[in-house]
Amino acid sequence: MKLFFDTNLSTKLVKRLEKVYPDSTHAEFENLDEESDLVIWNFCKENSFTIVTKDKDYFDLSSIYGSPPKVILIRSGNCPTETIEKLLLDNIENITLMHQADKIHCLFLH
């Protein structure tokens, strides 16, 4: 499963999580850090990425369009990168289940 980290998350997450989530990327690495949510949504859909973000707008898009892409919404407020890394590692099973479930489009982590 490939994760796409939105601009509101650290680029360091890609390297830190590469063993568990290989082929993941960040908006900045794809020159999408200045693009609209819909442009990013379509990029992730076309390239089989799951969006990881703190931006509720992606939840709204998933409510309208369904998936793909799937969305992981981080709801822990301002927190260090290590906290987000731990959330994604501690929830591998939940993330995998969401990814496999046709009717689940968004996963909230906090």
C-alpha distances in whole Angstrom, upper triangle without the diagonal:
4,7,10,13,16,19,21,18,19,18,18,15,13,15,15,12,11,11,9,6,7,8,8,11,14,17,19,18,18,21,20,21,25,23,23,21,21,21,17,16,17,15,12,13,14,11,8,7,8,11,12,16,19,21,22,22,18,19,22,20,18,21,23,20,18,15,13,11,11,12,12,16,18,21,23,25,26,24,24,20,20,20,17,16,17,16,12,13,15,13,10,12,13,9,8,11,11,8,10,13,15,17,15,15,15,14,17,17,21
4,7,10,13,16,18,16,16,15,15,12,10,13,14,10,9,11,10,6,6,6,5,8,11,13,16,14,14,17,16,18,21,20,20,18,19,18,14,14,15,13,10,11,12,9,7,5,6,9,10,14,17,19,20,20,17,18,21,19,18,21,22,20,18,15,12,11,11,12,12,15,17,20,22,23,24,23,22,18,19,20,16,15,17,16,12,14,17,15,12,15,15,11,11,14,13,10,13,16,17,19,17,15,15,15,17,17,20
4,6,10,13,14,12,13,12,13,10,8,12,12,10,10,12,10,7,8,8,5,6,8,11,13,13,13,16,14,15,19,18,18,16,17,16,13,12,14,12,9,12,13,10,9,5,5,6,7,10,14,15,17,17,14,16,19,17,16,19,21,19,17,14,13,10,10,9,9,12,13,17,18,20,20,19,19,15,17,17,13,12,15,14,10,12,15,13,12,15,14,10,12,15,13,11,14,17,18,19,16,14,13,13,15,15,18
4,6,10,11,10,11,10,12,10,9,12,14,12,12,15,14,10,11,9,6,5,5,7,10,10,10,12,11,12,15,14,15,12,14,13,9,10,12,10,7,11,12,10,9,6,6,5,6,8,12,13,15,15,12,15,17,16,15,19,20,18,17,14,13,10,10,9,10,12,13,17,18,19,19,19,18,15,17,17,14,14,17,15,12,15,18,16,15,18,17,13,15,18,15,14,17,19,19,20,18,15,14,14,16,16,18
4,7,8,6,8,7,10,8,8,11,12,11,12,16,14,11,13,12,8,6,5,6,9,10,10,12,11,10,14,13,14,12,15,14,10,12,14,12,10,14,16,14,13,9,9,6,5,6,10,11,14,14,12,15,17,16,16,20,21,20,19,17,16,13,12,10,10,11,11,14,15,16,16,15,15,12,14,15,11,11,15,14,12,15,17,16,16,19,18,14,17,19,17,16,20,21,22,22,19,17,15,14,15,14,16
4,5,6,8,9,12,11,11,15,15,15,16,19,18,15,16,15,11,9,6,5,8,10,11,11,9,8,11,11,11,9,12,12,9,10,13,12,11,14,16,15,15,11,10,7,6,5,8,8,12,12,10,13,15,14,15,18,19,19,19,17,16,13,13,11,10,10,11,14,15,15,15,15,15,13,16,16,13,14,17,16,14,18,20,18,19,22,20,17,19,21,19,18,22,23,23,23,20,17,15,15,15,15,17
4,5,7,8,12,11,12,15,16,17,18,21,21,18,19,17,14,11,7,6,7,10,11,10,8,6,9,10,11,10,14,13,10,13,16,14,14,17,19,18,18,15,14,11,10,8,9,9,13,13,13,16,17,17,18,21,22,22,22,21,20,17,17,14,14,13,13,15,16,15,14,15,15,13,16,17,14,15,19,18,17,20,22,21,22,25,23,20,23,25,22,22,26,26,27,27,24,20,18,18,18,17,19
4,7,9,12,12,13,16,17,17,19,22,21,19,20,19,16,13,10,9,10,13,15,14,12,9,12,13,13,12,16,16,13,15,18,17,16,19,21,20,20,17,15,12,9,7,7,8,11,12,12,15,17,17,18,21,22,22,22,21,21,18,17,14,13,11,10,12,13,11,10,11,12,11,14,14,12,14,17,16,15,19,21,20,21,24,22,20,23,25,22,22,26,26,27,27,23,20,18,17,16,15,16
4,7,9,8,10,13,13,13,15,19,18,16,17,17,13,11,8,9,10,12,14,15,13,11,14,15,16,14,18,18,14,16,19,18,16,19,21,20,19,16,14,11,8,7,8,10,14,15,14,16,19,19,19,22,24,23,23,22,21,18,17,14,12,11,10,12,12,11,10,10,10,8,11,11,9,10,14,13,13,15,18,17,18,21,20,18,21,23,21,21,24,25,26,26,23,20,17,16,15,14,14
4,5,6,8,10,10,12,14,17,17,15,16,16,13,11,8,10,10,11,14,15,14,12,15,17,18,17,20,20,17,19,21,19,18,21,23,21,21,17,16,14,11,10,11,14,17,19,18,20,22,22,23,26,27,27,26,24,23,20,20,17,15,15,13,15,15,14,12,11,9,7,10,11,9,10,14,14,13,16,18,19,19,23,22,19,22,25,23,22,26,28,29,29,26,23,20,19,18,16,17
4,5,6,8,9,11,12,15,16,14,14,13,11,8,6,8,8,8,11,12,13,11,15,16,18,18,20,19,16,18,20,18,17,20,21,19,19,16,16,14,12,12,14,16,20,20,19,21,24,23,23,27,28,27,27,24,23,20,20,18,16,17,15,18,18,18,16,15,13,9,12,14,12,11,15,16,14,16,19,20,20,23,23,20,22,25,23,22,26,28,29,30,26,24,22,21,20,19,20
4,5,6,6,9,10,13,14,13,14,14,11,10,9,12,11,11,15,16,16,15,18,20,22,21,24,23,19,21,23,21,19,23,24,21,21,17,17,16,13,14,16,18,22,23,21,23,26,26,26,29,31,30,29,26,25,22,21,19,17,18,16,19,18,18,16,14,11,8,10,12,11,9,13,15,13,14,18,19,18,22,22,20,22,25,24,23,26,28,30,31,28,25,23,22,21,19,19
4,6,5,6,8,11,11,10,11,12,9,9,8,12,12,12,15,17,17,15,19,20,21,20,22,22,18,19,22,19,17,21,22,19,18,15,14,13,10,12,14,17,20,21,19,21,24,24,23,26,28,27,26,23,22,19,18,16,14,15,13,17,16,17,15,13,11,7,9,11,8,7,10,11,10,11,14,15,15,18,19,16,18,21,20,19,23,25,27,27,24,22,20,18,18,16,17
4,6,6,6,10,10,8,8,8,6,6,7,11,11,10,12,15,15,15,19,19,21,20,22,20,17,18,20,17,15,19,20,16,16,13,13,13,11,13,16,18,21,22,20,22,25,24,23,26,28,26,25,22,21,18,18,16,15,17,16,19,19,20,19,17,15,11,12,14,12,10,13,14,11,13,16,16,15,19,19,16,18,21,20,19,22,24,26,27,24,22,20,19,20,18,19
4,6,5,8,10,9,9,10,9,9,10,14,14,12,15,17,18,18,22,23,25,23,25,24,20,22,24,21,19,22,23,19,19,16,16,16,15,17,19,22,25,26,23,25,28,27,27,30,32,30,29,26,24,22,21,20,18,20,19,22,21,22,21,18,16,12,12,15,13,11,14,16,13,13,17,18,17,20,21,19,20,23,23,21,24,27,29,30,27,25,24,22,23,20,22
4,6,8,9,9,10,12,11,11,12,16,16,15,18,20,21,20,24,25,26,25,27,26,22,23,25,23,20,24,25,21,20,17,17,17,14,16,18,21,24,26,24,25,28,28,27,30,32,31,29,26,25,22,21,20,17,19,17,20,19,20,19,16,13,10,9,12,11,8,10,13,11,10,14,15,14,18,19,17,18,22,22,21,24,26,29,30,26,25,23,21,21,18,19
4,6,6,6,7,10,8,10,12,16,17,15,18,20,20,20,24,24,25,23,25,24,21,22,23,21,18,21,22,19,17,15,14,14,13,15,18,20,23,24,22,23,26,26,24,28,30,28,26,23,22,19,18,17,15,17,16,19,19,20,20,17,15,11,11,13,11,7,10,11,8,8,12,13,11,15,16,14,15,18,18,17,20,23,25,26,23,22,20,18,19,16,18
4,6,5,5,7,7,9,12,16,16,14,16,20,20,20,24,24,26,24,26,24,21,22,23,20,18,20,21,17,16,14,14,15,14,17,20,23,25,26,23,25,28,27,25,29,31,29,27,24,22,20,19,18,17,19,19,22,22,24,23,21,18,15,14,16,14,11,13,15,12,11,15,15,13,17,18,15,16,19,19,18,20,23,25,27,24,23,22,20,21,19,21
4,6,6,9,10,13,16,19,20,18,20,23,24,24,28,28,29,27,29,28,24,24,26,23,20,23,23,20,18,16,16,18,17,20,23,25,27,29,26,27,30,29,27,31,33,31,28,25,23,21,20,20,19,21,21,24,24,26,25,23,20,17,16,17,16,12,14,15,12,11,14,15,12,15,17,15,15,19,20,18,20,23,26,28,25,24,23,21,22,20,22
4,6,10,10,13,16,19,21,19,20,24,23,24,27,27,28,26,27,26,23,23,24,22,19,21,22,18,16,14,14,16,15,18,21,23,25,26,23,24,27,26,24,28,30,28,25,22,21,19,17,17,16,18,18,21,21,24,24,21,20,16,15,16,14,11,12,13,9,8,11,11,8,12,14,12,11,15,16,14,17,20,22,24,21,21,20,18,19,17,20
4,7,6,10,12,16,18,16,17,20,20,21,24,24,25,22,23,23,19,19,20,18,15,17,18,15,13,11,11,12,12,15,19,21,23,24,20,21,25,23,22,25,27,25,23,19,18,16,15,15,13,17,17,20,21,23,23,21,19,16,16,16,14,11,13,13,9,9,13,12,9,12,14,11,11,15,15,13,15,18,20,22,20,19,18,16,18,17,19
4,5,9,12,16,17,15,16,19,20,21,24,24,25,23,24,23,19,20,21,18,15,17,18,14,13,11,12,14,14,18,21,23,25,26,22,24,27,25,24,27,29,26,24,21,19,17,17,17,16,20,20,23,24,26,26,24,22,18,18,19,17,14,16,17,13,13,16,16,13,16,17,14,14,17,18,15,17,20,22,25,22,21,20,20,21,20,23
4,7,10,13,15,12,12,16,17,18,22,21,23,21,22,20,17,17,18,15,13,15,15,11,11,9,11,13,14,17,21,22,24,24,21,23,26,24,23,26,27,25,23,20,17,16,16,17,17,20,20,24,25,26,26,25,23,19,20,21,18,16,19,19,15,16,19,18,16,18,19,16,16,19,19,16,18,21,22,25,23,21,20,20,22,21,24
4,7,10,12,10,11,14,14,15,19,18,20,18,19,18,14,15,16,13,11,14,14,11,10,8,9,10,10,13,17,18,21,21,18,20,23,21,20,24,25,23,21,18,16,14,14,14,14,16,17,21,21,23,22,21,20,16,17,18,15,13,16,16,13,14,17,16,14,17,18,14,15,18,17,15,18,20,21,23,21,19,18,18,19,18,21
4,7,8,7,8,11,11,12,15,15,17,16,17,15,12,14,15,12,10,14,14,11,12,9,10,10,10,12,16,17,20,20,17,20,22,20,20,24,25,23,22,19,17,14,15,14,14,16,17,20,21,22,21,20,19,15,17,18,15,14,18,17,14,16,20,19,17,20,20,17,18,21,19,17,20,23,23,25,22,20,19,19,20,19,22
4,5,5,7,9,8,8,12,13,14,14,16,14,11,13,15,12,11,15,15,13,14,10,11,10,9,11,14,14,18,17,15,18,21,19,19,23,24,22,22,19,18,15,16,14,14,15,15,19,19,19,19,18,17,14,16,17,14,14,18,17,15,17,20,20,19,22,21,18,20,23,21,19,22,24,25,26,23,20,19,19,19,19,21
4,6,5,6,5,5,9,9,11,11,13,11,8,11,13,10,10,14,15,13,14,11,12,10,10,11,13,13,16,16,14,17,19,17,18,22,22,21,21,19,17,15,16,14,15,16,16,19,20,20,19,19,19,16,19,20,17,17,21,20,18,20,23,22,22,25,24,20,22,24,22,20,24,25,25,26,24,20,19,20,20,20,22
4,5,5,6,5,8,10,13,14,16,13,11,15,16,13,14,17,18,16,17,15,16,14,14,13,16,16,19,19,17,21,22,21,22,25,26,24,25,23,21,18,20,18,18,19,19,22,22,21,20,20,19,16,19,21,18,18,22,22,20,22,25,25,24,27,27,23,25,28,25,24,27,29,29,30,27,24,23,23,23,23,24
4,6,8,8,12,13,15,16,17,15,12,16,16,13,13,17,17,14,16,14,16,14,15,15,18,19,22,21,19,23,25,23,23,27,27,25,26,23,21,19,20,19,19,20,20,24,24,24,23,22,21,17,20,22,19,18,22,22,20,22,25,25,24,27,26,23,24,27,25,23,27,29,29,30,28,25,24,24,25,24,26
4,5,8,10,10,13,14,15,12,10,13,13,10,11,14,13,12,14,12,15,13,15,16,19,18,21,20,18,21,23,21,21,25,25,23,23,21,19,16,18,18,19,20,21,24,25,25,24,24,23,20,23,24,21,21,24,24,21,24,27,26,24,27,27,23,24,27,25,22,26,27,27,29,26,23,23,24,25,25,27
4,6,8,8,12,13,15,11,10,14,14,11,13,16,16,15,17,15,17,15,17,17,19,18,21,20,19,22,23,21,23,26,26,24,25,23,21,19,21,20,21,22,22,25,26,25,24,25,24,21,24,25,22,23,26,26,24,26,29,28,27,30,29,26,27,30,27,25,29,30,30,31,29,25,24,26,26,26,28
4,5,5,8,9,11,8,7,11,11,9,11,14,14,14,16,14,15,13,14,14,16,15,18,16,15,19,20,17,19,22,22,21,22,20,18,16,18,17,18,19,20,22,24,23,22,23,23,20,24,24,21,22,25,24,22,25,28,26,26,29,27,24,26,28,25,23,27,28,27,28,26,22,21,23,23,24,26
4,6,9,10,12,10,9,12,14,12,13,17,17,17,18,16,16,13,14,13,14,13,17,15,15,18,19,18,20,23,23,22,23,22,20,18,19,17,18,18,18,21,22,20,19,20,20,18,22,22,19,20,24,23,22,24,27,26,26,29,27,24,26,29,26,24,28,29,29,29,27,23,22,23,22,23,24
4,7,9,12,10,10,13,15,13,15,18,19,19,21,18,19,16,16,15,16,14,17,15,16,19,20,18,21,23,23,22,24,23,22,19,21,19,20,20,20,22,24,22,21,23,23,21,25,25,22,24,27,26,25,28,30,29,29,32,30,27,29,31,28,27,30,31,30,31,28,25,23,25,25,25,26
4,7,8,6,7,10,11,11,13,15,16,16,18,16,17,14,16,14,16,14,16,14,14,17,17,15,18,21,20,19,21,20,19,17,19,17,19,19,20,22,24,23,23,24,24,23,26,26,23,24,28,26,25,28,30,29,28,31,29,26,28,29,26,25,28,29,28,28,26,22,21,23,23,25,26
4,5,5,6,9,10,11,13,14,16,17,18,16,17,14,15,14,15,12,14,11,11,15,14,12,15,17,16,16,18,18,17,15,17,16,18,17,19,21,23,22,22,24,25,23,27,26,23,25,28,26,25,28,30,28,28,30,28,25,27,28,25,24,27,27,26,26,24,20,19,21,22,23,25
4,6,5,6,9,10,10,12,14,15,16,14,14,11,12,11,12,9,10,8,7,11,11,9,11,14,13,13,15,15,14,12,14,12,14,14,16,18,20,20,20,22,23,22,25,24,21,23,25,23,22,25,27,25,25,27,24,22,24,25,21,20,24,23,22,22,20,16,15,18,18,20,22
4,5,5,6,9,10,10,12,14,15,14,14,12,14,14,15,12,13,9,9,12,11,8,11,13,12,11,13,13,13,11,14,13,16,16,19,21,24,23,24,26,27,25,28,27,24,25,28,26,24,27,29,26,26,28,25,22,24,25,21,20,23,23,21,21,20,16,16,19,20,22,24
4,5,5,6,9,10,11,12,14,13,14,12,15,15,17,14,16,13,11,15,15,12,14,17,15,14,16,15,14,12,15,15,17,18,20,23,25,25,25,27,27,25,28,28,24,25,28,26,24,28,30,27,27,29,27,23,25,26,23,21,24,24,23,23,22,18,18,21,22,24,26
4,5,5,6,9,10,10,12,10,11,9,11,11,14,12,14,12,10,13,14,11,13,16,15,14,15,14,12,10,12,12,14,15,17,20,22,22,22,23,24,22,24,24,21,22,25,23,21,24,26,24,23,25,23,20,22,23,20,18,22,22,21,22,20,16,16,18,19,21,23
4,6,5,6,9,10,10,9,9,8,11,12,14,12,13,10,8,11,11,8,9,13,12,10,11,10,9,7,10,10,13,14,17,19,22,22,23,24,25,23,25,25,21,22,25,22,20,23,25,23,22,24,22,18,20,21,17,16,19,19,18,18,17,13,13,16,17,19,22
4,5,5,6,8,10,10,11,11,14,15,18,16,17,14,11,14,14,11,12,15,14,11,12,11,9,8,12,13,16,17,20,23,26,26,27,28,28,26,28,28,24,25,28,25,23,26,28,25,24,26,24,21,21,23,19,17,20,20,18,19,18,15,16,19,21,23,26
4,5,5,6,8,8,11,10,14,15,18,16,18,16,13,16,17,14,14,18,17,14,15,13,11,9,12,13,16,18,20,23,26,26,26,27,27,24,27,27,23,23,26,24,22,24,27,24,23,25,24,20,21,23,20,17,20,21,20,21,20,17,17,19,21,23,26
4,5,5,6,5,7,7,11,13,16,15,16,15,11,14,16,12,12,16,16,13,13,10,8,6,9,10,13,15,17,21,23,24,25,25,25,22,24,24,20,20,23,21,18,21,23,21,20,21,20,16,17,19,16,14,16,18,17,18,17,13,14,16,18,20,23
4,6,5,7,8,9,13,15,18,17,18,16,12,14,15,12,11,15,14,11,11,8,5,5,9,11,14,16,19,22,25,26,27,28,28,25,27,27,23,23,26,23,20,23,25,22,21,22,20,17,17,18,16,13,15,16,15,16,15,12,14,17,19,21,25
4,6,8,11,12,16,18,21,20,21,19,16,18,19,15,15,18,17,14,14,11,9,9,12,14,17,20,23,26,28,29,30,30,30,27,29,29,25,25,28,26,23,25,28,25,23,24,23,20,20,21,19,16,18,19,17,19,19,16,18,20,23,24,28
4,6,9,11,14,17,21,20,21,20,16,19,20,17,16,20,20,16,16,13,10,9,12,14,16,19,22,25,27,28,29,29,28,25,27,27,23,23,25,24,20,23,25,23,21,22,22,18,18,20,18,14,17,19,18,20,19,16,18,19,22,23,26
4,7,10,13,16,19,19,20,19,15,17,19,16,15,18,18,15,14,10,7,7,9,12,14,17,20,23,25,27,28,27,27,24,25,25,21,21,23,21,18,20,22,20,18,19,18,15,14,16,14,11,13,15,14,17,16,13,15,16,19,21,24
4,6,9,12,16,16,17,17,13,15,17,15,14,17,18,15,14,11,8,6,8,9,11,14,16,20,22,23,24,24,23,20,22,22,18,17,20,18,15,17,20,17,15,17,16,13,13,15,13,10,13,15,15,17,15,13,13,14,17,18,21
4,7,10,13,14,15,15,11,12,15,13,11,15,16,14,13,10,8,6,5,6,7,10,13,16,19,20,21,21,21,18,20,19,15,15,17,15,12,15,17,14,13,15,13,10,11,13,10,8,12,13,14,15,12,10,10,10,13,14,17
4,6,10,10,12,12,8,10,13,11,11,14,16,14,13,11,10,7,6,5,6,8,10,14,16,17,18,18,19,16,18,17,14,14,17,15,12,15,17,15,15,17,15,11,13,15,12,11,15,16,16,17,14,11,9,10,12,13,16
4,7,9,11,12,9,11,14,13,13,16,18,17,16,14,13,10,9,6,5,6,7,11,13,14,15,15,15,13,15,14,10,11,14,11,9,13,15,13,13,16,14,11,14,16,13,13,16,17,18,18,15,12,10,10,10,10,13
4,5,8,9,8,9,12,13,13,15,17,17,16,15,15,12,11,8,6,5,6,9,11,11,12,13,14,12,15,14,10,12,15,12,12,15,17,15,16,19,16,14,17,18,16,16,19,20,20,20,17,14,11,11,10,10,12
4,6,9,9,10,12,14,14,16,18,19,18,18,18,16,14,10,8,6,5,6,8,8,9,11,13,12,15,13,10,13,15,13,13,17,18,16,18,20,18,16,19,20,18,18,22,22,23,22,18,15,12,12,10,10,10
4,5,6,8,10,11,12,14,15,16,17,17,17,15,14,10,10,7,8,9,12,11,12,14,16,16,19,17,14,17,19,16,16,20,21,19,21,23,20,18,21,22,19,19,23,22,22,21,18,15,12,13,11,13,14
4,5,5,7,9,10,11,13,14,15,15,17,15,13,10,10,7,9,9,12,12,14,16,19,19,21,19,16,19,21,18,18,21,22,20,21,23,19,18,21,21,18,19,22,21,21,19,16,13,11,12,10,12,13
4,5,5,6,9,10,11,12,13,14,15,13,13,10,12,10,12,13,16,15,17,20,22,21,24,22,19,22,23,20,20,24,24,22,23,25,22,20,22,23,19,19,23,21,21,19,17,13,12,14,13,16,17
4,5,5,6,9,10,10,11,11,12,10,9,7,9,8,11,13,16,16,18,20,21,20,23,21,18,20,22,19,18,21,22,20,20,22,19,16,19,19,16,16,19,18,18,16,14,10,9,11,12,14,16
4,5,5,6,9,10,10,11,12,11,9,7,9,7,11,12,15,16,18,20,22,21,23,21,18,20,22,18,18,21,21,18,20,20,17,15,18,18,14,15,18,16,16,14,12,8,7,9,9,13,15
4,5,5,6,9,10,12,13,12,12,10,12,11,14,14,18,18,21,23,25,24,27,24,21,24,25,22,21,25,25,22,23,24,21,19,21,21,17,18,21,19,18,15,14,11,10,13,13,16,18
4,5,5,6,7,9,11,10,10,9,12,12,16,17,20,20,23,24,26,25,27,25,22,24,26,23,22,25,26,23,23,24,21,19,21,20,17,17,19,18,16,15,13,10,10,13,15,18,20
4,5,5,5,6,8,8,7,7,11,11,15,16,20,21,23,24,26,25,27,25,21,23,24,21,20,23,23,20,21,21,18,16,18,17,13,13,16,14,13,11,10,6,7,11,13,16,19
4,6,6,9,11,11,11,10,13,13,16,17,21,22,25,26,28,27,29,27,24,26,27,23,22,26,25,22,23,23,19,18,20,19,15,16,18,15,14,11,10,8,9,12,13,17,20
4,6,9,12,12,12,13,16,16,19,20,24,24,27,29,31,30,32,29,26,28,30,26,25,28,29,25,26,26,23,21,22,21,18,18,20,17,15,13,13,10,12,15,17,21,23
4,6,8,9,10,12,15,16,20,21,25,26,28,29,31,29,31,30,26,28,29,26,24,27,28,25,25,25,22,20,21,20,16,16,17,16,13,12,12,9,12,15,18,21,24
4,7,8,8,10,13,15,18,20,24,25,27,28,30,28,30,28,24,26,27,24,22,25,25,22,21,21,18,16,17,16,13,13,14,12,9,8,8,6,9,13,15,19,22
3,5,5,8,12,14,18,20,23,25,27,28,29,27,28,26,23,24,25,22,20,23,23,20,19,19,17,14,15,14,11,10,11,10,8,9,8,6,9,12,15,18,22
3,5,9,12,15,18,21,24,25,27,28,28,26,27,26,22,23,25,22,19,22,23,20,19,19,17,14,14,14,11,9,11,11,9,11,10,8,10,13,16,19,22
4,6,10,13,16,19,22,23,25,25,26,23,25,24,20,21,22,20,17,20,21,18,17,18,16,13,14,14,11,9,12,12,11,12,11,8,9,12,15,17,20
4,7,10,13,16,19,21,23,23,24,21,23,21,18,18,20,17,14,17,18,15,14,15,13,10,11,11,8,7,10,10,10,10,8,5,6,8,11,13,17
4,6,10,12,15,17,19,19,20,18,20,18,15,16,17,14,13,16,17,14,14,15,12,10,12,13,9,9,13,13,13,13,9,6,5,6,8,11,14
4,6,9,12,14,16,16,17,15,17,15,11,13,14,11,9,13,13,11,12,13,10,8,11,12,9,10,14,14,15,14,11,9,6,5,6,7,10
4,6,9,11,13,14,16,15,16,14,11,13,14,11,11,15,15,12,14,16,13,11,15,15,12,14,17,17,18,16,13,11,7,6,5,6,9
4,6,8,10,10,12,12,13,10,8,11,12,9,9,13,13,12,14,16,14,12,16,17,15,16,19,19,21,20,16,14,11,9,6,5,6
4,6,9,10,13,13,15,11,10,13,14,11,12,16,15,14,17,18,15,15,19,19,17,19,22,21,23,21,17,16,12,10,7,6,5
4,7,7,10,11,12,9,8,12,12,10,12,15,14,14,17,19,17,17,20,21,19,21,24,24,26,24,21,19,15,13,10,7,5
4,6,10,12,13,11,10,14,15,13,15,18,18,18,20,23,20,20,23,24,22,24,27,27,28,27,23,21,17,16,12,11,8
4,7,9,12,10,10,13,14,14,16,18,19,19,22,24,22,21,25,26,24,26,29,29,31,30,26,24,20,18,15,13,11
4,7,8,6,7,11,11,11,14,16,16,17,20,22,21,20,24,25,24,25,28,29,31,30,26,24,21,18,15,13,10
4,5,5,7,9,10,11,13,15,16,17,19,22,22,21,24,26,25,25,29,30,32,31,27,26,22,20,18,15,13
4,5,5,6,9,10,11,12,14,16,17,20,20,18,21,24,23,23,26,28,30,30,26,24,21,19,17,14,13
4,5,5,6,9,10,10,12,14,16,19,19,18,21,23,23,23,26,28,30,30,26,25,22,19,18,14,13
4,5,5,6,9,10,10,12,14,17,17,16,19,21,21,22,25,26,28,28,24,23,20,17,14,11,10
4,5,5,6,9,10,11,12,16,15,14,17,19,18,19,22,23,25,25,21,20,16,14,12,9,9
4,5,5,6,9,10,11,15,15,13,16,18,18,18,21,23,26,26,22,21,18,15,15,11,12
4,5,5,6,8,10,13,13,13,16,18,18,19,22,23,26,26,22,22,19,15,14,11,11
4,6,5,6,9,11,11,10,14,15,15,16,19,20,23,22,19,18,15,12,10,7,7
4,6,5,6,10,9,8,11,13,13,13,16,18,21,21,17,17,14,11,11,8,10
4,5,6,9,10,9,11,14,15,15,17,19,22,23,20,19,17,14,14,11,13
4,6,8,9,10,12,13,14,16,18,19,22,22,19,19,17,13,13,10,11
4,5,5,6,8,10,11,12,14,15,19,19,15,16,13,10,10,8,10
4,6,5,6,9,10,10,12,14,18,18,15,16,14,12,13,11,14
4,5,5,6,9,10,11,12,16,17,14,15,14,12,14,12,15
4,5,5,6,9,10,10,14,14,11,12,11,8,10,10,13
4,5,5,6,9,10,13,14,10,11,10,7,10,10,13
4,5,5,6,9,12,13,11,12,12,10,13,13,17
4,5,5,6,10,11,9,11,11,10,13,14,17
4,5,5,8,9,6,7,7,7,11,12,16
4,6,8,10,8,8,9,9,13,14,18
4,6,9,8,10,12,12,16,17,21
4,6,6,8,10,11,15,17,21
4,6,8,11,13,17,19,23
4,6,9,12,15,18,21
4,6,8,11,14,17
4,7,10,13,17
4,7,10,13
4,6,10
4,7
4
